Amino acid sequence: MDHDTAATFSAYRSVLKRELVCALGCTEPIAVAYAAALARKVLGAEPTRLLAGCSGNIIKNVKSVTVPNSDGMHGIEAAATLGAVGGNAESALEVLESVTSSDIARTRELAADPAYCTVELVEDVPNLYIDITAEAAGHTARVVIAEHHTDVALVERDGEELYRAGTTQGAPDPADAQAANDLLTIEGILAFADAGALGDAREVLERQLMLNDAISREGLDNPWGAEVGRTLIAHFGESPSVRARARAAAGSDARMNGCPKPVVINCGSGNQGITCALPVLEYAEATGVDRERLLCALAVSDLTAVHLKSYIGSLSAFCGVVCAAAGAGAGIAWMEGCGYDVVAGTIINTIGNVGGIVCDGAKSSCAAKISTAVDAALVGLEMARSGNGFHAGEGLVRGTLEETIASMGYVGRVGMKPTDVEILNIMIGKTDVACC
């Protein structure tokens, strides 16, 4: 292996280790709870008042989802208050794992006072932006998280700056992560899998399979949310294609509705981490491939999803499970011995089919969107395997795979920005949509 290839594969492993981290519950309310727990730690006391300034995408994704370990509470107020009362700031996206029944009771008590936690929409900030100010005994603490769910941008106490991203020696450089992402191509990802170059990324892939399979089984065994996964199995049978959709959807059924089991996320999203993993796992079990090939196929799925999503950004009106499902289709194709042309065709066909699914917040219907996106990826794979597909000039499809990915990313990042605003306006009642 030459030096450039070795460096590229090392960067791919770093992407997997950075993206595939554990989270308890939907990552947006968890990020709010994490910021509040950090603010309490800086303050040194339980806050007597909280102010949460959030971007529209945070408000959109927290509004309807159940805060984990909260006994069914919803919303930014509940997430911030529970994080401040009982969150463990050292646990990042598992910040609410150790909350107690007394913490929940205290949160309900505080949340009953509408003046305790005030939420404000902050405009002209990154799509992922959380600004928590905590007050107690004449002191204040402020924590800002921006761009990514655990990226602390600013910490202040009584107006004094304690930390600002990019100014602390030894702090992670976001440019390093972007440089690794910039090396991702579908050809490179397949070469990485062909070489079996997983190295020290193998552990995070194994954890992704274990944890995400566990929450999927929980969603299939018990009536969480809208029961999309259970509905698929009950009415459409047990074929691998149905089970691939159902297992992925069931994980979201449980996760969006407060299941306390942790998941391994990808692209900052548990739903995307689940969607990357469960269809690949189902097809591996159905075809009997060995563990190493399964792990390499999962790496194809995860890295493809990161590659596609990196053109869009953390949060937008473009549903990220489309990227994850395209990744799963690519992983399954590689696992079954297909070459670049079929993998590329699978991704193009998926984008050409469901590239317009909108994100209208985290909630029960995410499971149905996962099922739809995975179905599109599986249909796209069989089309590509048969030599069929969508061609350049048809919609977002361009001359090459990478150009098609870029065009999809542009629509998600730029074209759907006004859509994102209008979705939020409808959700918060700012826009009165008249019936025809």
QUISULCOR-V543641 format. One record per residue. N is the residue number from 1. RES is the residue in three letters. OMEGA is omega as a letter, one per 40 degrees, with the letter a starting at -180 (999 if undefined). BURIAL is # if it has 9 or more other ideal C-beta (glycine too) atoms within 8 Angstrom, else .. Layout:
n-><N;N>
res-><RES;RES>
omega-><OMEGA;OMEGA>
burial-><BURIAL;BURIAL>
This chain:
n-><1;2;3;4;5;6;7;8;9;10;11;12;13;14;15;16;17;18;19;20;21;22;23;24;25;26;27;28;29;30;31;32;33;34;35;36;37;38;39;40;41;42;43;44;45;46;47;48;49;50;51;52;53;54;55;56;57;58;59;60;61;62;63;64;65;66;67;68;69;70;71;72;73;74;75;76;77;78;79;80;81;82;83;84;85;86;87;88;89;90;91;92;93;94;95;96;97;98;99;100;101;102;103;104;105;106;107;108;109;110;111;112;113;114;115;116;117;118;119;120;121;122;123;124;125;126;127;128;129;130;131;132;133;134;135;136;137;138;139;140;141;142;143;144;145;146;147;148;149;150;151;152;153;154;155;156;157;158;159;160;161;162;163;164;165;166;167;168;169;170;171;172;173;174;175;176;177;178;179;180;181;182;183;184;185;186;187;188;189;190;191;192;193;194;195;196;197;198;199;200;201;202;203;204;205;206;207;208;209;210;211;212;213;214;215;216;217;218;219;220;221;222;223;224;225;226;227;228;229;230;231;232;233;234;235;236;237;238;239;240;241;242;243;244;245;246;247;248;249;250;251;252;253;254;255;256;257;258;259;260;261;262;263;264;265;266;267;268;269;270;271;272;273;274;275;276;277;278;279;280;281;282;283;284;285;286;287;288;289;290;291;292;293;294;295;296;297;298;299;300;301;302;303;304;305;306;307;308;309;310;311;312;313;314;315;316;317;318;319;320;321;322;323;324;325;326;327;328;329;330;331;332;333;334;335;336;337;338;339;340;341;342;343;344;345;346;347;348;349;350;351;352;353;354;355;356;357;358;359;360;361;362;363;364;365;366;367;368;369;370;371;372;373;374;375;376;377;378;379;380;381;382;383;384;385;386;387;388;389;390;391;392;393;394;395;396;397;398;399;400;401;402;403;404;405;406;407;408;409;410;411;412;413;414;415;416;417;418;419;420;421;422;423;424;425;426;427;428;429;430;431;432;433;434;435;436>
res-><MET;ASP;HIS;ASP;THR;ALA;ALA;THR;PHE;SER;ALA;TYR;ARG;SER;VAL;LEU;LYS;ARG;GLU;LEU;VAL;CYS;ALA;LEU;GLY;CYS;THR;GLU;PRO;ILE;ALA;VAL;ALA;TYR;ALA;ALA;ALA;LEU;ALA;ARG;LYS;VAL;LEU;GLY;ALA;GLU;PRO;THR;ARG;LEU;LEU;ALA;GLY;CYS;SER;GLY;ASN;ILE;ILE;LYS;ASN;VAL;LYS;SER;VAL;THR;VAL;PRO;ASN;SER;ASP;GLY;MET;HIS;GLY;ILE;GLU;ALA;ALA;ALA;THR;LEU;GLY;ALA;VAL;GLY;GLY;ASN;ALA;GLU;SER;ALA;LEU;GLU;VAL;LEU;GLU;SER;VAL;THR;SER;SER;ASP;ILE;ALA;ARG;THR;ARG;GLU;LEU;ALA;ALA;ASP;PRO;ALA;TYR;CYS;THR;VAL;GLU;LEU;VAL;GLU;ASP;VAL;PRO;ASN;LEU;TYR;ILE;ASP;ILE;THR;ALA;GLU;ALA;ALA;GLY;HIS;THR;ALA;ARG;VAL;VAL;ILE;ALA;GLU;HIS;HIS;THR;ASP;VAL;ALA;LEU;VAL;GLU;ARG;ASP;GLY;GLU;GLU;LEU;TYR;ARG;ALA;GLY;THR;THR;GLN;GLY;ALA;PRO;ASP;PRO;ALA;ASP;ALA;GLN;ALA;ALA;ASN;ASP;LEU;LEU;THR;ILE;GLU;GLY;ILE;LEU;ALA;PHE;ALA;ASP;ALA;GLY;ALA;LEU;GLY;ASP;ALA;ARG;GLU;VAL;LEU;GLU;ARG;GLN;LEU;MET;LEU;ASN;ASP;ALA;ILE;SER;ARG;GLU;GLY;LEU;ASP;ASN;PRO;TRP;GLY;ALA;GLU;VAL;GLY;ARG;THR;LEU;ILE;ALA;HIS;PHE;GLY;GLU;SER;PRO;SER;VAL;ARG;ALA;ARG;ALA;ARG;ALA;ALA;ALA;GLY;SER;ASP;ALA;ARG;MET;ASN;GLY;CYS;PRO;LYS;PRO;VAL;VAL;ILE;ASN;CYS;GLY;SER;GLY;ASN;GLN;GLY;ILE;THR;CYS;ALA;LEU;PRO;VAL;LEU;GLU;TYR;ALA;GLU;ALA;THR;GLY;VAL;ASP;ARG;GLU;ARG;LEU;LEU;CYS;ALA;LEU;ALA;VAL;SER;ASP;LEU;THR;ALA;VAL;HIS;LEU;LYS;SER;TYR;ILE;GLY;SER;LEU;SER;ALA;PHE;CYS;GLY;VAL;VAL;CYS;ALA;ALA;ALA;GLY;ALA;GLY;ALA;GLY;ILE;ALA;TRP;MET;GLU;GLY;CYS;GLY;TYR;ASP;VAL;VAL;ALA;GLY;THR;ILE;ILE;ASN;THR;ILE;GLY;ASN;VAL;GLY;GLY;ILE;VAL;CYS;ASP;GLY;ALA;LYS;SER;SER;CYS;ALA;ALA;LYS;ILE;SER;THR;ALA;VAL;ASP;ALA;ALA;LEU;VAL;GLY;LEU;GLU;MET;ALA;ARG;SER;GLY;ASN;GLY;PHE;HIS;ALA;GLY;GLU;GLY;LEU;VAL;ARG;GLY;THR;LEU;GLU;GLU;THR;ILE;ALA;SER;MET;GLY;TYR;VAL;GLY;ARG;VAL;GLY;MET;LYS;PRO;THR;ASP;VAL;GLU;ILE;LEU;ASN;ILE;MET;ILE;GLY;LYS;THR;ASP;VAL;ALA;CYS;CYS>
omega-><a;a;a;i;i;i;i;a;i;i;i;i;i;i;a;a;i;a;a;a;a;i;i;i;i;a;i;i;i;i;i;i;i;i;i;i;i;i;i;i;i;a;i;i;i;a;i;i;i;i;a;i;a;i;a;a;i;i;a;a;i;a;a;a;i;i;a;i;a;a;i;a;a;i;a;a;a;a;a;a;i;i;a;a;a;a;i;a;a;a;i;a;i;a;a;a;a;i;a;i;i;i;a;i;i;i;i;i;a;a;i;i;a;i;a;a;i;a;i;i;i;a;i;i;i;a;i;a;i;a;a;i;i;a;i;i;i;i;i;i;a;i;i;i;a;i;i;a;i;a;i;a;a;i;i;i;a;i;i;a;i;a;i;a;i;a;a;a;i;i;i;i;i;i;i;i;a;i;i;i;a;i;a;i;i;i;i;i;i;i;i;i;i;a;a;a;a;i;a;i;a;a;a;i;i;i;i;i;a;a;a;i;a;a;i;i;i;i;i;a;a;a;i;i;a;i;a;a;i;i;i;a;a;a;a;i;a;i;i;a;i;a;i;i;a;a;i;a;a;i;i;i;a;a;a;a;i;i;a;i;i;i;i;a;i;a;i;a;i;i;i;i;i;a;i;a;a;i;i;i;a;a;i;i;a;a;i;i;a;a;a;i;i;a;i;i;i;i;i;a;a;a;i;i;i;a;a;a;a;i;a;a;a;a;i;i;i;a;a;a;i;i;a;i;i;i;i;i;i;i;i;i;i;a;a;i;i;i;a;a;i;i;i;i;i;a;i;a;i;i;a;a;a;a;a;i;a;i;i;i;i;a;a;a;i;a;i;i;i;i;a;a;i;i;i;i;a;i;i;i;a;i;a;i;i;i;a;i;i;a;a;a;i;i;a;a;a;a;a;i;a;i;i;i;i;a;i;a;i;i;a;a;a;a;a;i;i;i;i;a;a;i;i;i;i;a;a;i;a;i;i;a;a;i;i;999>
burial-><.;.;.;.;#;#;.;#;#;.;#;#;#;#;#;#;#;#;#;#;#;#;#;#;#;#;#;#;#;#;#;#;#;#;#;#;#;#;#;#;.;#;#;.;.;.;#;.;#;#;#;#;#;#;#;#;#;#;#;#;#;#;#;.;#;#;#;#;#;#;.;.;#;#;#;#;#;#;#;#;#;#;#;#;#;#;#;#;#;.;#;.;#;#;#;#;#;.;#;.;.;.;#;#;.;#;#;#;.;#;#;.;.;.;.;#;#;.;#;.;#;#;.;.;.;.;#;#;#;#;#;#;#;#;#;#;.;.;#;#;#;#;#;#;#;#;.;.;#;#;#;#;#;#;#;#;#;.;.;.;.;.;#;#;#;.;.;.;.;.;.;.;.;#;.;.;#;.;#;#;#;.;#;#;.;#;.;#;#;#;#;#;#;.;.;.;.;#;.;.;#;#;.;#;#;#;#;#;#;.;#;#;#;#;#;#;#;#;#;#;.;.;.;#;#;#;#;#;#;#;#;#;#;.;.;.;.;.;.;.;.;#;#;#;#;#;#;#;#;#;#;#;#;#;#;#;#;#;#;.;#;#;#;#;#;#;#;#;#;#;#;#;#;#;#;#;#;#;#;#;#;#;#;#;.;.;.;.;.;.;.;.;#;#;#;#;#;#;#;#;#;#;#;#;#;#;#;#;#;#;#;#;.;#;#;#;#;#;#;#;#;#;#;#;#;#;#;#;#;#;#;#;#;#;#;.;.;#;.;.;.;#;#;#;#;#;#;#;#;#;#;#;#;#;#;.;#;#;#;.;#;#;.;#;.;#;#;#;#;#;#;#;#;#;#;#;#;#;#;#;#;.;#;#;#;.;.;.;#;#;.;.;.;.;.;#;#;#;.;.;#;.;#;#;#;#;#;#;#;#;#;#;#;.;.;#;#;.;#;#;#;#;#;#;#;#;#;#;.;.;.;.;.;.;.;.>
